[in-house]
Amino acid sequence: MMILLKLFRAVYCLLFIVFLNPGFVFSQQSKNELAPVTDSVRITKLAEQADLLASTQPDSALIYYTKADSICQVAGNEKLFLDFYSLYSWVLNNQNRFDESLKLGQRALAVSQKLNSNLDIAHAYSSIGLVYVNMSYYQLALENYFKVEGKNIAAVIIEGIQGVGGINVATNSFLQLIRKLCTEYGAVYIADGIQCGYGRSGKFFSHDHAGVNADIYSMAKGMGNGFPVAGIIIAPHIAPKHFMLGTTFGGNHLACAAALAVLEVIEREDLMNNARQTGSYLMEKLSAIPQIKNVRGVGLMIGFDVPDELKDLRKNLLWKQKIFTGEAKPNVIRLLPSLALKKRDAEDFIDALKEEIQLLTSGQSGAQTINVSIPTESVGK
């Protein structure tokens, strides 16, 4: 009887230990099997802490990002690196650590290609392009690169004003340098005018503000005012040839009629001048609002930075004021309204913006969580 009692106590103690410490039963498993789970948790926690500090305590944020990145590389967990690299790069650029940010962006692109992930390529290129950096740094880098690789460079493609990148305006001197280097080394200057072209900046192409002529201009979006159409303009020294350009909408008579109508309206209603005047008014009024930062842009292509305490501003403008704005990560609101926007419409926007800022800063936004469900059978119809 005593033996059975002792045996029962032993089993009970064992069960009690396992219940309090489930990891006890795995103690004999390989540490390597558990390490990836532990590393993933550590990486996530470090990155989350860094994200919280990115705007207010960048030095501390970089410490957390560096630790998270180090674990990613040791553990080979490249997927988690893609989850936090964008803000990591943003902090580096704000600290003027451009070389480190450049390498980070290059690595992000390489990892994305390796994993075949859905990485936002525009943001990856932002890390190695012009976003959040001193333009003069890249002018020097561009000159040095042409000196070394000039004869191997086929073309330079650039937006005069970055769209998805966050409304960053290329300086006139930078665009002029590109023109000079392309001419000197025989490269093609390609002006991306998809977002910043077609009158949005107050000139037909935003590159026109720098007084340069590109060899190729790309056009779309505003070209058809909503109708699907796109095109390119080529300089006289590039000989056009049959079958040189292939496109899904090529040769579409309706699209061409829509594009011609847009040009007629732009000219008849003097919309480029309207973009200049209304854009200048918006820039002036936005710059006078102390809660928003870094107002920039040209014409009716404007962006500004939103602090953490106003993170719900864009959502509130949409749901409460019925005003739709664009965004760019991590904290940019983008304005690309109709070129026909009138001053009274701009005034209404400024009033709505101030109202929502006031409510958010006073803690009385009354923001509500709205769940929108779409019946399965209606999708795609």
C-alpha positions in Angstrom: 0.0 0.0 0.0 2.8 2.4 0.9 4.6 1.6 -2.5 1.4 2.5 -4.4 1.0 5.7 -2.4 4.6 6.8 -3.2 4.1 5.9 -6.8 0.9 8.0 -7.0 2.7 11.0 -5.3 5.5 10.7 -7.9 3.1 10.7 -10.8 1.1 13.6 -9.3 4.3 15.7 -8.9 5.4 15.0 -12.4 2.0 16.0 -13.8 2.1 19.2 -11.6 5.5 20.1 -13.0 4.4 19.6 -16.6 1.2 21.6 -16.0 3.2 24.6 -14.6 5.9 24.4 -17.2 4.8 22.9 -20.5 8.2 23.6 -21.9 9.5 20.8 -19.6 8.3 18.1 -21.9 10.2 19.6 -24.8 13.4 19.9 -23.0 14.9 17.1 -24.9 14.0 18.6 -28.3 16.7 20.2 -30.4 17.3 23.8 -29.5 17.6 24.5 -33.3 13.9 23.5 -33.7 12.7 26.1 -31.2 15.1 28.9 -32.1 13.3 30.2 -35.2 10.1 30.7 -33.2 12.0 32.5 -30.4 13.9 34.6 -33.0 10.6 35.6 -34.8 9.1 36.8 -31.6 12.2 38.8 -30.6 12.4 40.4 -34.1 8.8 41.4 -34.1 8.9 42.8 -30.6 12.1 44.8 -31.3 10.7 46.2 -34.6 7.4 47.1 -32.9 9.2 49.1 -30.2 11.4 50.8 -32.9 8.3 51.8 -34.9 6.8 53.5 -31.8 10.0 55.5 -31.3 10.8 56.3 -35.0 9.3 59.8 -35.0 10.1 60.9 -31.4 13.3 59.1 -30.4 15.1 58.2 -33.6 18.4 57.3 -31.9 16.6 54.8 -29.6 14.6 53.5 -32.6 17.8 52.8 -34.5 19.1 50.7 -31.6 16.0 48.5 -31.8 16.1 48.3 -35.6 19.7 47.3 -35.6 19.1 44.5 -33.1 16.1 43.2 -35.0 18.1 43.4 -38.3 21.0 41.6 -36.7 18.8 38.7 -35.5 17.2 38.6 -39.0 20.5 38.1 -40.7 21.8 35.5 -38.1 18.5 33.5 -38.2 18.1 33.9 -41.9 14.6 35.3 -41.3 14.6 37.7 -44.3 10.8 37.9 -44.6 10.5 39.7 -41.2 13.2 42.1 -42.4 10.9 43.3 -45.2 8.2 44.1 -42.6 10.2 46.8 -40.9 12.8 48.0 -43.4 10.8 50.9 -44.7 10.6 52.8 -41.5 14.2 51.7 -40.6 15.4 53.4 -43.8 13.2 56.5 -43.1 14.9 57.0 -39.7 18.4 56.5 -41.2 17.7 59.2 -43.9 16.3 61.6 -41.3 19.6 61.1 -39.4 21.5 61.9 -42.6 22.9 58.4 -42.7 22.4 58.1 -46.4 24.9 55.4 -47.3 23.4 53.0 -44.8 19.9 53.7 -46.1 21.1 53.1 -49.6 22.5 49.7 -48.7 19.3 48.9 -46.8 17.1 49.7 -49.8 19.3 47.6 -52.2 19.1 44.7 -49.8 15.4 45.0 -49.5 15.0 44.8 -53.3 17.3 41.8 -53.4 15.5 40.0 -50.6 12.1 40.8 -52.2 13.2 39.3 -55.5 14.6 36.2 -53.8 11.4 35.6 -51.9 9.2 36.7 -54.7 7.3 38.8 -52.2 4.7 41.5 -52.7 7.0 44.2 -51.5 6.0 47.7 -52.4 8.7 48.3 -54.9 8.1 52.1 -55.0 9.0 52.3 -51.3 12.0 50.1 -51.8 13.3 52.4 -54.5 12.5 55.3 -52.2 15.3 54.0 -49.9 17.8 54.2 -52.7 16.4 57.2 -54.6 15.4 60.7 -53.6 13.0 60.4 -50.7 13.8 62.1 -47.4 17.4 62.9 -48.5 19.5 65.9 -49.3 19.3 66.3 -53.1 22.9 67.6 -53.3 24.1 64.3 -52.0 22.5 62.5 -54.9 23.7 65.0 -57.4 27.3 64.2 -56.3 26.5 60.5 -56.4 25.0 60.7 -59.9 28.0 62.6 -61.2 30.4 60.1 -59.7 28.4 57.1 -61.1 28.4 58.6 -64.6 32.1 59.1 -64.4 32.6 55.4 -63.7 29.7 53.8 -65.7 28.7 56.5 -68.1 29.3 54.6 -71.3 27.2 51.7 -70.0 24.1 53.7 -68.9 21.3 53.4 -71.4 18.8 55.8 -69.8 17.8 57.8 -66.7 14.1 57.6 -65.8 12.8 60.2 -63.2 9.6 61.7 -62.0 9.9 65.5 -61.7 7.7 65.2 -58.6 7.5 61.8 -56.9 4.0 60.6 -56.5 3.8 57.4 -54.5 7.2 58.2 -53.1 5.6 61.1 -51.1 5.4 64.3 -53.2 9.2 65.0 -53.3 10.1 67.7 -55.8 13.3 67.3 -57.8 15.3 70.5 -57.8 15.8 72.3 -61.0 19.6 71.9 -60.7 19.2 68.1 -60.3 17.1 67.8 -63.5 19.4 70.0 -65.3 22.4 67.9 -64.2 20.6 64.7 -65.5 20.1 66.5 -68.9 23.7 67.5 -69.0 25.0 64.0 -68.1 22.7 62.2 -70.5 23.8 64.5 -73.4 27.4 64.1 -72.5 27.4 60.3 -72.2 24.8 59.5 -74.9 22.1 58.2 -72.5 18.4 58.8 -72.9 16.6 61.1 -70.5 13.1 59.7 -69.8 10.7 62.0 -68.0 8.0 60.1 -66.1 5.0 62.3 -66.4 2.3 59.8 -65.4 1.3 61.6 -62.2 3.2 64.9 -62.3 2.6 65.7 -66.0 -0.4 66.9 -68.1 -0.6 70.3 -66.5 -0.8 69.2 -62.8 2.2 71.2 -61.8 1.1 74.4 -63.6 3.2 73.5 -66.6 2.4 70.7 -69.1 5.3 68.6 -67.7 6.8 69.2 -64.3 10.2 68.9 -65.9 9.5 72.1 -67.8 10.0 74.1 -64.5 13.7 73.2 -64.8 13.9 74.4 -68.4 15.0 71.0 -69.7 13.8 68.9 -72.6 13.7 65.1 -72.1 14.2 62.6 -74.9 11.1 60.6 -74.0 8.0 61.6 -71.9 5.5 59.1 -70.6 1.9 60.0 -70.1 -1.2 58.5 -68.7 -3.8 59.1 -65.9 -4.8 62.7 -66.6 -4.3 62.1 -70.3 -7.8 60.6 -70.6 -9.4 62.2 -67.5 -10.4 58.7 -66.3 -10.6 57.0 -69.6 -7.9 54.3 -70.0 -5.3 55.7 -72.4 -1.5 56.2 -72.2 1.2 57.4 -74.6 4.8 58.6 -75.0 6.3 61.6 -76.7 9.7 61.1 -78.4 12.2 63.7 -79.4 12.9 64.3 -83.1 16.3 62.6 -82.9 14.7 59.3 -82.0 13.4 57.9 -85.2 9.9 56.3 -84.9 9.4 52.9 -86.6 6.4 50.7 -87.2 5.9 48.1 -84.5 8.2 50.1 -82.2 5.5 50.5 -79.5 3.1 47.8 -78.5 0.2 48.5 -76.0 -3.1 46.9 -75.1 -5.0 50.2 -75.9 -2.9 51.0 -79.0 -4.9 52.3 -81.9 -8.1 52.8 -79.9 -10.1 55.5 -81.7 -12.3 56.2 -78.7 -9.3 56.6 -76.4 -7.7 59.1 -78.8 -11.0 61.1 -79.0 -11.1 61.3 -75.2 -7.4 62.4 -75.0 -8.1 65.1 -77.6 -11.1 66.3 -75.7 -9.0 66.6 -72.5 -6.4 68.7 -74.3 -9.2 71.0 -75.6 -10.7 71.5 -72.2 -7.3 72.2 -70.6 -6.6 74.9 -73.2 -10.2 76.4 -73.3 -10.6 76.6 -69.5 -7.0 77.6 -68.9 -6.6 74.7 -66.4 -2.8 74.9 -66.1 -3.1 78.5 -64.9 -5.8 77.4 -62.5 -3.5 74.7 -61.1 -0.8 77.3 -60.5 -3.1 79.7 -58.7 -5.2 77.3 -56.7 -2.2 75.3 -55.8 -0.4 78.4 -54.5 -3.4 79.2 -52.4 -3.5 75.7 -50.9 0.2 75.7 -50.2 -0.1 79.1 -48.4 -3.0 78.0 -46.2 -1.5 74.6 -45.4 1.8 76.2 -44.4 0.0 78.3 -41.9 -1.4 75.2 -40.1 1.1 74.5 -37.3 0.1 70.9 -36.6 1.1 69.7 -40.1 4.7 69.6 -41.2 6.9 69.9 -44.4 4.3 71.2 -46.8 5.7 70.8 -50.3 4.7 70.4 -53.9 4.0 72.4 -57.1 0.7 73.3 -58.6 -2.0 70.9 -57.6 0.4 68.1 -56.6 0.9 68.7 -52.8 2.0 66.7 -49.8 2.5 67.2 -46.1 3.6 65.2 -43.1 1.2 64.2 -40.4 2.4 63.6 -36.8 1.4 60.5 -34.8 -1.3 62.4 -32.9 -3.1 63.1 -36.2 -2.7 59.6 -37.6 -6.5 59.3 -38.1 -6.7 62.6 -40.0 -7.0 61.0 -43.5 -9.6 58.5 -42.3 -11.7 61.2 -40.6 -11.6 63.4 -43.7 -12.9 60.5 -45.7 -15.7 59.2 -43.4 -16.8 62.5 -41.8 -16.1 65.1 -44.4 -16.4 62.9 -47.5 -13.1 64.2 -48.7 -10.7 61.6 -50.3 -7.0 62.2 -50.1 -4.0 60.1 -51.1 -1.2 58.8 -48.8 2.4 57.7 -48.8 4.1 55.8 -46.1 4.9 56.3 -43.4 3.0 59.6 -42.6 2.3 61.6 -45.7 -1.1 62.9 -47.0 -1.1 63.6 -50.7 -3.4 66.0 -52.6 -3.9 65.5 -56.3 -7.3 67.1 -57.0 -8.9 67.9 -60.3 -7.1 70.6 -62.3 -10.5 72.3 -62.4 -10.6 72.7 -58.6 -11.9 76.2 -57.7 -10.7 78.4 -54.9 -14.0 78.0 -53.1 -13.4 74.2 -53.1 -9.9 74.7 -51.8 -11.4 76.9 -49.0 -13.9 74.2 -48.1 -11.0 71.7 -47.9 -8.9 73.9 -45.6 -11.9 74.5 -43.3 -12.6 70.7 -43.1 -9.0 70.0 -42.5 -8.7 72.5 -39.6 -11.9 71.2 -38.1 -10.7 67.6 -38.0 -7.3 68.6 -36.7 -8.9 70.6 -33.9 -11.1 67.6 -33.0 -8.2 65.2 -33.0 -5.9 67.4 -30.9 -8.6 68.1 -28.4 -9.4 64.4 -28.1 -13.0 64.9 -29.4 -12.7 63.4 -32.9 -15.6 61.0 -32.2 -14.0 58.6 -34.7 -15.9 55.4 -35.2 -14.8 52.0 -36.4 -16.8 51.2 -39.5 -16.9 47.7 -40.8 -17.9 47.3 -44.5 -18.8 43.9 -45.7 -19.3 43.0 -49.4 -21.6 40.0 -50.2 -19.6 37.3 -51.9 -21.9 37.0 -54.8 -21.6 40.7 -55.7 -17.8 40.6 -56.1 -16.7 40.9 -59.7 -20.2 41.8 -61.1 
